[in-house]
Amino acid sequence: MLVRRTDGRTNSRRMALLSILAGVVPGLVDAQEPLTLESMNRNVSTGSAEFSPTAAEMAVLTNRSGRSKIWLMGADGSNARILIADDYSEASPVWSPDGRRIAFLRTTEGAQDIWIVNRDGQDLRRITRDPEGERALAWDPLGSRIAFLSNRSGHQDVFVVEVESGAVEQITSETNPWDEFRWAPVWSPDGSAIAYVSNRSEPWADDVWLVELETGVDRKLTAGIHVMSTPIWSPDGRSIAFNAVRESEFWYGDQSDIYLLDVASGDVERVDMNTYVSDGNGGVRMAWAPDSRSIFFRYQWEGDSNLWRVGVEDGVATKLTYEAGSFRSFSISGDGSAIAYVRSTPTRGDEVHVVSLEGGAPVRLTDWFRPYSAVRAPRRISFRAKDGKYILGYLFLPSDFDPAVEYPALVQVHGGGNNAYGNGFNPLEQFLAQQGFVILAIEYRGSAGHGREFQDLAAGEWAAGQGWDAVAAAEYLQSLPYTNGRTGIYGGSYGGIMTLAALTRDSAPFHAAAPLYGIYDWAGAYEHGDRLMQFWVVEGHFGFKPDENPDFFEHTASIRHLDRVRTDIPFLIMHGELDRRAPYQQSEELAAALRSRGNPVEFHSYPDEGHGFRRPENRVHAYGRLLAFFQQHLYPRPAPEEDR
């Protein structure tokens, strides 16, 4: 039933959640604006929505005001307001256990430090001063200390700061390399210990460790597995759960298993359940139910992300939501009545949603994202690969699509390799479609959301045989009666890798290519990349380092096979000079090699960018060049004057 409010407050906190879940939210408006490169980069982005411990309200991180700020709103979406009205940006808000304060990260004087503020926006205080910066905040159960990670020791180590005094103590040493940014510290429910993930025992081990704060005893709790995302400690203190894969297995991105560690005995068991966990490269944590009997997690299947629950005793996982779209983080309310998350759909960007744990349909609480006009959801279609297997593709058509018109075509290859394209809002493809392109975004073999056997198809063929799926996508596009026979291909990160992988399999179907911030020589990436890239290179080559199997690395180095690429194909290459995930040298070397062969090359570097294009002005420039490049090379060229 709906609970009527007379004084701006709900009759009770729990009923506030149940009432909003019983129906739709009134007053949500869908005013539209044109989709342009500029509007794409000034729209509202919402990063997270975290229930307070009392479940009365949420802390939401959003740039609704023009910069990244913490907003508070009621658990039913009411009374949304900025927490701190100043000109600084905030990140990573975390509620104190009593719900009275929020800790967060703020960058001042060139460093990212910990700040706290009361939930009414008063008593704003800076807690740390660290030139190396902090990350991954976690309040202790009593609310007097905050654990965090910092590079101030030269490694990613665990530190604890006293909230009142600001005194900082280093808790662990040589925990992880300075450039390993996954994971966060996790307090035991009684505050006596911290669990964390470390690779100090061996270079490629990602194990759970436990340090006792009073004695300083630090011990490794797991072996033979790769922990994928931050562990979670059960509310009753008996178990630590984490998602992982065995060291003997392929590093199944977004398709890992749940493991339970019995704190008293040290025994570790895999939950033998009927699905997997999708953690978004470590960015999505699981969550215990308040009764410690079940775990909630995210799983992405065929592009759609949904919430699942598994009982830790029976291992039977069941689905809570059945939605088209994508989300990353989620938050379970302290009273166990609801889950909040930020979701995008094929036609709309980030909005806060909430779903009752009793079931029913999720409800959208916000209308902050400004919908774009003439946006249509892509059609999910299949096309046949070289070996006869079917590949999922998302077909974007021009907003004014006319089947009697012939359009230029584009193959989009997603980043992440063993992640997925996803069925959320993809503004670049929507924008290019509105500019008159037919686009097929593909979930090539190796992508998540199609089972582990599908990921296994790419084993040993990264940047090599895997590229045949993109070739098949181009051939499918050219078979459509409404395409003009001219096809381009583009993608960033692993999408850049796949772009060149496709061209070095068969360049015949392609007429222009834009590999963006990719890798074209795995041995070079291993030498210059960050720790996660080095780890990934080894995992993708069956545990071999470059000097241990040079023939294998020669096979997967697409830059070594440019003789298979037609010299009349133009290339657009763009890369951030600070990139260490896909080192910038990769694009420099590719551009030089292509030019030496005679391929036309347009090359743009961005001195202030790392991996990808984060700054709005760089995105506008890069995507503008991408559009102009494909317009130049894929539209029919006028016939010479003498032939008219």
N, C-alpha and C positions, 0 to 999 in steps of 0.2 A: 504494500500500500504506500501511497505517497504521504509524507509527513509535512503538513503545512507549517510554515514559519511565520511568526508574527513579529519577532524582534531581531531578525537577521541571523538567528542561530537555529540549528536543528534541535528537536526535542531531546535527542541523545546522539552520541557519536556513532554508535553502531547503526541506529535507525537512519542516520544521514546517508551512510553507505548503501544500506538496503533500499532506501527510497529512490535514490538516483538510479540504482540498477533495475528498478521496476519499470522504468519507462525511458523516454527520450529526454534529452536536455533541452529546455525551452530557450529560444532566443539565439540559436546558432545560425549565423548568416553566411551565405556563400557568395558575396560580391566578388566579381572576377576582374582580372587585369590581364593585359597582353603578356605573353611569355617572351621576354627578350633576354639578352645576355646580362643586361643591367638588373632587370627585375628578378632574374634567377638568383643573383648574388645579393640581393637586399631583402629577400623574403625571410620570414620567420623560421628559425631553426630551433628545435627543442631537443635537448640532449638527454635529460633524465627527469624522472618524477619519483620522489622518495617519500613514502609515508612517514609521518612522525611516529614515535613509539606509542603514542596514545591513539593513533589512527584518526585523530581529529582533523589533521590537515596534511598537506604535501609541500615539500620543497621542490620546486621545478627550476631546472637550469635552462634558460632560454634567452635568445637575443631579441626578444620582442620589442625592447626599448631601443634597439640599435647597437647594443653591445651585450656580451654574455653576462647575465645577471641572475641572481637567485630571486625567484618569485615564490611567495607563499599563497596558497589558496586552500579553501576548505576541502575536505575529502569528497565533497559532492561537486567540486568545481566552482563554488561560490567565493566571492570576496577576493579575487586575485589581485595581488599588489606586490610591488618591488620591496624587497627586504631592506636594501641599503641604497638610498637615493644619492649616489655620487657618480663620478665620471670614471671609476675604475671597473675593470672586468673581474669576474669571479669564475671559479671552476670547482668541481668535485665537492659539492656540499654534503656534509655528514651530520646527522642529528646526534646530539648527546643522548645518553640513555634515558634521562628524565624528560626529554623533549623540550627543555627550556632554552637550549643554545644550539647553534649550528657552527661547526668548524668548516672551513673552506680554504681554498688556495687563491692567492692574489699575487700578481706580479708588480712589484715596485722596485725601483733602483736596479732594474735588470735581473732580478732574481725572484723566484716563485716561493713565497713563504706561507706559513700557516697563520690564519686569522680566525678569531671566533667572534660571534655576535649573539646577543639575546634574540629570541624569536620575535620580539617586538621591534627589532632593529636598533636597540640601544646597546651601550657598552661595547662598542666595536674595539677590538684589541688585536694587535699583532703579537703572535706568540713566538715565532722564530725569526732569526736573521741569518740566512745561510746563502753565501754567494753561489753555491751549487744548486740550490733549489730543493724543494720537497715534493713528494707525491704519495699517493696511496694511503690516505688517512684512515685511522681506525680508533674510535674512542674505546677506552677500557670500560668494563661493566659498571664501575662506580662513577664515571664521568670526571675523574680527576687527572687523567693522563691521556695522551694521544700517541699512538704508534704511527710511524711513517717510514718511508724509504727515502734515502738520500745518497748522493754520490760524494758527500763531503769526506769520506774515507778513501775515495778512489775506487770504490765498488758500490754496487747497489746493496746497501746494508740497512738493517732494521735499527731504528732509533726510537726512543720514547721521550716525550717532552711533558713536564709537569705544567698543567694549564695555568695554575696561579703564579708560579715562580718563573716559568720559562726555562727552567733547568733541563738540559738535554743530556741523555745518557745513550751511548752506543750499546746495542744489545747483541748484535751479531757482527762477525767479521768475514770479509772475503766471501760474501753470500752469493753474489752474481756479478758478472762483468758490468761495467758502468753503463753499457748500452743495451742491457736487457731490461725492457720496461714492462714486462708482463708481471702479473701477480701483485698481491698486497699482503701485509701482515694480518693475522687473525687471532684475536684474544680468546682464551678459554672463558667459559661462562663465569668462572669464579675469579678471573683476573690474575691467576697465578702463573700463566704460561702464554707464550705466543707461538702459533704455528706459522710456518712460512715455507716457501719453495726455494731450493738452492741447487746449484750444479757444482758445488765446491768439491764433491767427492770424485767426480770425473767430468771431463769437458762436456759430454753430451748427455749427462744425467740431469733430469729435472725431478728432484725428489722432495717429499714432505719432510721437514725437520721440525723439532720442537725444542724450544729453549725455556727453561724454568727460571723465572725472574729472580727469585730469592737466592737460589744456589748457583745460577749461571750455567747449570748443566745443559749441554746442547747435544741433541742426538738425532740421528737420521732414522726415520720411521719407515721408509719405503725403499725398494730396490727393484730394478728390472722394469720400471715403467717410466713413461714421460707424462708428468702432470701438465695438463693443458691450460687450466685457468685456476683462479684463486680457490683454495679449499674453503669449506664451510664447516663450522663446528656446531654440532647439534645443541639445541637449547638445554637438554638435560646433561650435557658435558660428556656423554659416553662415547660418542663417535665423531670422527672427522670424515666428511665426504669430499670427494674430488672427482673430476672427470679426467680421464687419461687413456693412453694406449700403451700396450706393452712395447718394450724396446725392440723385441723381435718382430713387431708388426710394422707395417707402413704407417707413416705419420698421418693418420686419417683426419684431415682438417674438417671440422664441423660434423664429425661422425665418430665421436669418442664414447667410451664406456664410463659408467659410474662405478667408483670403488668406495668401499667403506673400511675405515680403519678403526678398530676397537682400541680406544685409548689405554685401557687397563692392561690388555694382553699384548697389544702391538700387532695383532692379527689383521691382515688385509684381505678383503674379499671383493671380487667383482660382482656387481649386481647383474644377474643373468636376466636382462629384460628384453623386451620385444622391439626396442627402437634405440636411438642414439641421442647424444647431446650435441647441440650446435652452439659453440661458445664464441664464434666470431673472432678467431685468432686470440683467444684468451680474454676477450673483452666483455663476455657475458657470464656472470656468475649464476650458479644454481642457488636455491634457497630452501632451507628446512621449513616445514610446517611447524607451528608453535608446539605441537605435541611430540615432536621428534620421531614421528612414525612414518613420515613420507617426505619426499623431496620434489620440489617443482623445478622445471628446467625448460629451456627453449630447444625446439627442434625445427629444422627447416627441411621441408620436403617439397620437391618440384617447385621451388621458388617461394613458397609461402612459409612464413614463420608462425608457429603457434606454441601455446603453453601446454605442457604436459605435467602429469603427476605420476610418481611411481611409489608404491609402498615398499619400504626397505625390507620387509619380511617376505613378501610374496613375489616381488620383482615384476609385477604386472603393471605396465605403464598405460595410462589412459589419457585421452586428450581433453583438455579443458576448453579450448577455443578452436573454432573452425572458420578461420578468416583468410581472405586473400590479402596479401600485403606483407610487410616486413617490420620487425622491431628488433632492438638489441637488448637494452637493460630492462629489468622489471623489479618491482618492490612489493613484498607481501606485507599486509598490515599486521601490526602487533597483536591484534585480537583474532587474527586468522580468518577474517571475514571476506577479504578482497585482495586482488592484485592490481597494481597500477603499472602501466607501461606506456612508452611513447611509440606510436605506430604510424607508418606511412602506407598509403594504398597506391595502386597503379596511377591514380589521377590526383592524388592529394599528398602533400608533404606531412611533416611531423605534427601529431596531435596527441594529447594525453588521453588515454583510455583507461577504463577500470572495468573489472569483471568480478562478479561475486564467486566465491569458492563454493557456493551452493549450486552453481551452474547458471544457465541462461545466457542471453546475448550480451557481449561487451557493449559498453556505452562510451561514446566520445564526450569528454568533458570540456574541451576547449575548441575554439574556432579561430586560433591565432594565425595559422597559415592562410595566406591570401590565395585562394584558388585562381588558376590561370584560365583564360578563355581558350576555347578551341582545343582543349586537351582531351584526348580519348585514350582509353586503356588499350594496350597492345593485345593482339590475338596470340594466344599460346598455340603454337603449331609444332609439328614434328617434320623433320626432313631426314633423308636416309644418308648415312655415312658410307664411306668407301667399302667397309666390310659388311654392310647390310644392316647395321644397328641403327636405331632411331635416336635422334638427338632433339632435345627440347630447344625451341627457339621462340623469341618474343618478337612478333612482327608489328612494327610501327608503320602506320600509313599516314600520308599527309592529311592535315585536317580538312582540306577541301578535296579529298581524294575523288578522282574521276577514273573509273576503270578503262575509259577510252584514251587516257593520256599515258604516255610512257615517261617514267621517272628514273633518275639515276638511283643506284642502290648502294647500300653500305652494310658490311658485316661488322658487328661490334663484338669484341672478345673481352670478357670481363677480367678484372684483376683477381689476385688471390690464389689462382691456380686450383687448389682443392677447396676453395670456397665456391660461391655460386653468384650468378647475376642477380637473382632475386626479383620478386614481383612487387617491390615497393615503387615509390615515385622516383623516376629516373629522368631528371629535367633535361640533361643534354640530349638524350635520344628524342624526347618530346620536342625540344627546340629544333633539332635537325629535321624532324619529320615535318614540322610546320614550315620549314624552309624549302620543302619540296623533295625530300629524300624518302625512299622506302628503306627501312632499317631492319635488319634481322640480328638481334642480340642472342647469343647462343650459350648454352650450358654444355660445353664440349666435354669429352671424356676426361675424367679426373675431377670434375666438379662435384660438389657436395649435393645432397638431396636426392640422390638416385641410387643409393645403396653403396656399400663398400666395394662390391664387385665392379661397379662402374668406375670408381676411383682407381681400382687396380688396373684398369685398361690402359692407364697412362704411365704405369710403373716402368721405368727404364726408357721412356719415350718423351720425357719433358722436353719441350722446345724442338721436338723432332717429329716422330710419327703422329703425335697428338695433333699436329697442325693440319692433318688431313680433314679433320672435322670442319675447320674454317674454310678449306677449299670446297668441301661439299656444300657448305652454306652459300658460298658465292655462286656455285653452279645451280643451286635451287633458286636463288634470286633471279638468275638470268633466264630460268625457265618460265618465270611468271610473265603473263602477257602484258602487264602494265609496267615493266621495267625496260630501260632503253639499251640494255646490253653492256653498260659501262658500270663497273663495280669497284668500290673502294673498301678498305679495311682499316680499322683503328682500334686502339685500346691502350690503357695505361697500366703500368706495373707488369703483372703477368699477362695483361692484355697486350702490352708492347712485345713481350716475349712471344706470345702466340701469333702476333701479326707477322713477325719475321719467320716463325716456324711454318706458317702457311705458305708464304712466298717461296721458301726454300724446299717445300714439297712440290708445289706446282704453281707457278706464277701466271699461268695462262688465263685464269678467270679474272685477274685483277688489273686495274688501270691506274690505281693510286693507293698509297699506303702511308699510314701515320702511326708508327710505333712510338709510344710516349713513355718516358722514364722506365724503360725496360732493361732486360739483361739478355745479352747475346753471346756471352762467353762465361760459362759457369765457373771456370777456373779463376777468371779475373774477378768475378763477384765474390768468390771465396776469399781472395786475397784482400780486397778492399771493403767488403761489406761489414755490417754490424753483426753482433753475435747471432741474432735470430736468422739472418740470411745465411751465415756460415752453417748453422745447424740445419737449415732447410736444404742447402746444397748437398750436404752429406746424406740426409734422409732421402732425398730424391735420386741419389745415385747408389742406392743399396748399401749405404754405410761407407762408401769409398770417399777418400779425399782426392783432390785432383792428381797429386803425385803418385797415388796408389793404383790408379787405373786410367792412365792418360788416353787410351783408345776410347774408353767410354765417354770421357769428357769431350773428346774430339767429335764424337757422334752427336752429342747434344749441343754443341756450340754452333748455333745457326750462322754466326758470322763467318765460319769456315766453309760455308756451302753457298756463298753468294753467286757462284758460277751457275746456279740453277735459276737465278732471277733475271728476267728480261731487263735489259739496260734502258728501255724506254719508259719504265715505270718510275714516276716521280715519288719522292719521299718527303714527308714532313716529320721532323724529329724535334721534340721539345723535352727539356729535362731541367730539374733544379740542381744547382751546383753544390748544394749542401747535402745531397742525398747520399745516405750510406746503406739504406735497405737495398736499393738498386743503384750501385755507385755510378756517379755522373760520368766517369771515364768510359762507361759502356756506350753511351750515346756519342761521345766524341769519336771513339774508335769506329763505330758503325758509320757515322757520317763520312769519315775519311775513307773508309774502305769502299763505300758506295760511290763516292766522287771519283775515286781512282778507276772505277769500272766504267764511268760515264753516266751513271744515273743522276738525274737532276735531284738536288737535295736542298731543302729549305730547313735551316737549323736555328732554333731559338733556345737560349739558355736563360735561367732565372737565378741570379746570384743570391737572392734571399729566400729561396725555396729548398725544402728538403724533399721528402718523397711525396709526389703529387703536387697539386696546385692548391694551396691553402688560402693564400691572400686573394681577396676579391678582385683586385686590379689585375693580378696575374691570371686568374681564371677568365676574366673578360678578354684579356689579350689572347690567351692560349686558345680558347674556344672560338674566338673571332677568327684567328688564323686557321683553325681547323675547318670552319665553315668556308672561308674564302678559298682554301686549298682544294677542297672537294668541288666547290662550284667551278673553279677554274678547270679542273681536270676531268670531271665526270659529266658535265653537260655537253650535249652534241656541239661540235665545233662547226662554225659556218663553212660552207663549201668555198673553195677558192673562186675569185671573181670570174676567171675564164670558164668555170664549170657551171655558172649560173645561167 
